[in-house]
Amino acid sequence: MRRIGWLLAALLFTAGTASSPAFGVSQSDLDEVDRQKAEMAAELEDASDEVRAAGAVLAETEARLPGAQHDV
């Protein structure tokens, strides 16, 4: 959840007037934020893949065990 918070903060930082020269934000700062956003997006996608895989394992386990019920 903390990484999602950082991603949202980075998005808000680059989306608004924070990129205005009046705020003293350099292009290299913006490039670093973009790099971090891309890295966090990749990590979030990896985590999503892991959650989907765990769901598939749970479904397979439930199918193999009669009477096994899990509320997800």
C-alpha positions in Angstrom: 0.0 0.0 0.0 2.9 2.4 0.7 4.2 2.0 -2.9 0.7 2.8 -4.2 0.7 5.9 -2.1 4.1 7.0 -3.5 2.8 6.3 -7.0 -0.2 8.5 -6.4 2.0 11.2 -4.9 4.2 11.1 -7.9 1.3 11.3 -10.3 -0.2 14.3 -8.4 3.3 15.9 -8.4 3.7 15.7 -12.1 0.0 16.3 -13.0 -0.5 19.7 -11.4 1.2 23.0 -11.4 4.2 21.5 -9.5 5.9 21.2 -12.9 5.8 24.9 -13.3 9.1 26.7 -13.2 7.7 28.9 -10.4 8.0 25.9 -8.1 11.7 25.4 -8.9 11.3 21.8 -10.2 14.0 20.9 -12.7 13.6 18.6 -15.7 15.9 16.1 -14.1 13.6 16.0 -11.1 10.7 15.3 -13.3 12.6 12.7 -15.2 13.5 11.0 -11.9 9.8 11.0 -10.9 8.9 9.5 -14.2 11.5 6.8 -13.7 10.2 6.0 -10.3 6.6 5.9 -11.5 7.6 3.4 -14.2 9.5 1.3 -11.7 6.5 1.3 -9.2 4.0 0.5 -12.0 6.1 -2.5 -12.9 6.2 -3.7 -9.3 2.5 -3.2 -9.0 1.9 -5.3 -12.1 4.2 -8.0 -10.7 2.2 -8.0 -7.5 -1.0 -8.2 -9.4 0.3 -11.2 -11.3 1.2 -12.9 -8.0 -2.3 -12.2 -6.6 -3.9 -13.7 -9.7 -1.7 -16.8 -9.5 -2.6 -17.2 -5.8 -6.3 -17.0 -6.8 -5.8 -19.7 -9.4 -4.1 -21.9 -6.8 -7.0 -21.3 -4.4 -9.5 -22.2 -7.0 -7.7 -25.4 -7.9 -7.4 -26.4 -4.3 -11.1 -25.8 -3.7 -11.9 -27.9 -6.8 -9.8 -30.8 -5.5 -11.1 -30.7 -1.9 -14.8 -31.5 -1.6 -16.5 -29.2 0.9 -13.6 -26.7 1.0 -15.1 -23.3 1.0 -13.3 -20.0 1.3 -14.8 -16.5 1.1 -12.4 -14.3 -0.8 
